[in-house]
Amino acid sequence: MHPDLTIATDFPLQAWNTFGIAARAARYVRVTSVEVLRAALADPALAAMPRLLLGGGSNIVLTGDVKGVVLHMAIMGKQVLPDTVDGATIVRVGAGEAWHGLVEFTLQQGLGGLENLALIPGTVGASPIQNIGAYGVEVKDVLHNVTVFDSASGQLRTLDAAACRFGYRDSVFKQPLGAGLIVVEVQFALPLAWRPQLAYAELANAVRDAGLLEPSARQIADLVIAIRRRKLPDPAVIGNAGSFFKNPVVSGQRCAQLLAAHPALVHHPQADGTEKLAAGWLIDQCGWKGKAMGAAGVYAKQALVLVNHGGASGAEVVALARAIAADVWQRYGVQLETEPVFV
Ligand code: EPU
């Protein structure tokens, strides 16, 4: 057995999921290195158990105790590489690092590129899995490559951005092709010729209102942080997993039909002719904002976020999510898909 491999039993997970759901893991391993990961996967006592890979716990709903082993990613390290690639500075980061800590680190180094993604909860390792995005930027836009441990072969592999097959909150790591791939390191490419990304109207307005004609990456990060603090609940104060539903994508034709019946429908045309609808708007229109079912509720300032008012079980969160999706379906004929993973 590897000297750093410690296997805990009946481990409490409440502090390790941002919803703050009280569930326990039959076994728990803190993965501090690739060697510990390799040893845990080879351990005879753990080999037969189902595995749950846990990052920052900001995108999961624990619907009950975890019967198998939780592998808690804690591979650390942040490093600016000496050589640039194609006009970009490469930053190499361990999968267990906190995402926002990385954003702050890059800004302190004078590197722009991650500022629109400030204050997103979760870990660096989870960022390509979910292709996290906010205010007009997604991780795919700044990603150089991802190093994974392939649990089938026991080998490390490096995937470039194309191999990650990124989509809206989607990647190969959520698809059958990526089964068994465990992200251990991510490299980001931050362009030396940095430009502000202000396509998202709310952010552009904030920059204008602040009177910033040539905003720096730091100033943009501060504005993003202010917007997020205003609209989204801090998981340290009130349990939540960010947006609970994805913004549904419908055909242009379907969107036109919906607009005829609901002229105020919030929609954003996509490059391929489809339309992205605002799930928060649909849920809000159904009257769910600020409502609760048991200890699970809809955040009062943003209908897309479900919250734990204290002591909510995973089952209560699921029941609330189902009721919301059923209402949206009945009123708009639009199917909502959840963003967090149900365990
Ligand atoms: N809206 C309402 N009522 C609400 C919430 C939203 O009418 O209760 C309307 C807003 O007025 C706006 C529209 O819906 O016209 C969209 O709302 P917003 O700009 O706040 O963004 P969002 O679509 O709700 C998405 C991402 C967020 C990301 C923001 C900013 C998804 C599922 N969510 O939210 O990502 O921070 O845009 O880019 O794509 C996350 O994924 O966890 C997340 C927080």
Boltz pocket constraint, residues with backbone or C-beta under 6 A from the ligand:
constraints:
  - pocket:
      binder: B
      contacts: [[A, 133], [A, 134], [A, 135], [A, 136], [A, 200], [A, 202], [A, 231], [A, 241], [A, 242], [A, 243], [A, 244], [A, 245], [A, 246], [A, 247], [A, 266], [A, 277], [A, 278], [A, 279], [A, 280], [A, 281], [A, 282], [A, 284], [A, 289], [A, 301], [A, 302], [A, 303], [A, 304], [A, 339]]
      max_distance: 6.0
